[in-house]
Amino acid sequence: MARLSGLQREVLSLYRQCFREIRKKPTDAQENFRNYARTEFRKNLNVSKKDFAAVEYLLRKGHRQLEMYSSPGIRNIAQ
């Protein structure tokens, strides 16, 4: 397997953090959060790994969303 760049490692780290936070949500809402996270990552799958500005922007956006959705007050997510 090829070595991953720093940005690629950050994206994988964000993905893992999302799924760790999902496990803290109520059982009946976990599937909704899981589907939302997968959809968001797949939506940006076509972004070139050499487009550093776009990848960094999406990472910042993802971290903000993760922080917001990991709040205990948010119990479910509508799609």
QUIVEN-V892470 format. One record per residue. N is the residue number from 0. RES is the residue in one small letter. PSI is psi in degrees with one decimal (none if undefined). Layout:
n->N res->RES psi->PSI
n->N res->RES psi->PSI
This chain:
n->0 res->m psi->138.4
n->1 res->a psi->151.7
n->2 res->r psi->145.0
n->3 res->l psi->144.3
n->4 res->s psi->171.6
n->5 res->g psi->-42.4
n->6 res->l psi->-39.1
n->7 res->q psi->-39.9
n->8 res->r psi->-37.8
n->9 res->e psi->-40.2
n->10 res->v psi->-45.4
n->11 res->l psi->-38.5
n->12 res->s psi->-43.4
n->13 res->l psi->-42.4
n->14 res->y psi->-45.6
n->15 res->r psi->-42.0
n->16 res->q psi->-40.1
n->17 res->c psi->-46.7
n->18 res->f psi->-25.3
n->19 res->r psi->-40.2
n->20 res->e psi->-33.6
n->21 res->i psi->-36.4
n->22 res->r psi->-17.2
n->23 res->k psi->-10.2
n->24 res->k psi->162.5
n->25 res->p psi->145.7
n->26 res->t psi->-39.5
n->27 res->d psi->-18.2
n->28 res->a psi->-11.0
n->29 res->q psi->-40.0
n->30 res->e psi->-38.8
n->31 res->n psi->-45.1
n->32 res->f psi->-41.1
n->33 res->r psi->-45.7
n->34 res->n psi->-40.3
n->35 res->y psi->-46.7
n->36 res->a psi->-46.5
n->37 res->r psi->-41.5
n->38 res->t psi->-44.0
n->39 res->e psi->-42.0
n->40 res->f psi->-40.9
n->41 res->r psi->-33.7
n->42 res->k psi->-32.3
n->43 res->n psi->18.9
n->44 res->l psi->-28.6
n->45 res->n psi->2.1
n->46 res->v psi->129.6
n->47 res->s psi->137.6
n->48 res->k psi->-9.3
n->49 res->k psi->-6.0
n->50 res->d psi->77.9
n->51 res->f psi->-39.0
n->52 res->a psi->-44.7
n->53 res->a psi->-43.1
n->54 res->v psi->-43.5
n->55 res->e psi->-39.7
n->56 res->y psi->-46.3
n->57 res->l psi->-34.0
n->58 res->l psi->-45.0
n->59 res->r psi->-44.8
n->60 res->k psi->-42.8
n->61 res->g psi->-41.2
n->62 res->h psi->-38.7
n->63 res->r psi->-43.9
n->64 res->q psi->-41.6
n->65 res->l psi->-43.4
n->66 res->e psi->-41.5
n->67 res->m psi->-47.5
n->68 res->y psi->-17.6
n->69 res->s psi->-5.3
n->70 res->s psi->136.5
n->71 res->p psi->-23.0
n->72 res->g psi->-22.1
n->73 res->i psi->110.8
n->74 res->r psi->-22.6
n->75 res->n psi->165.1
n->76 res->i psi->134.3
n->77 res->a psi->143.9
n->78 res->q psi->none
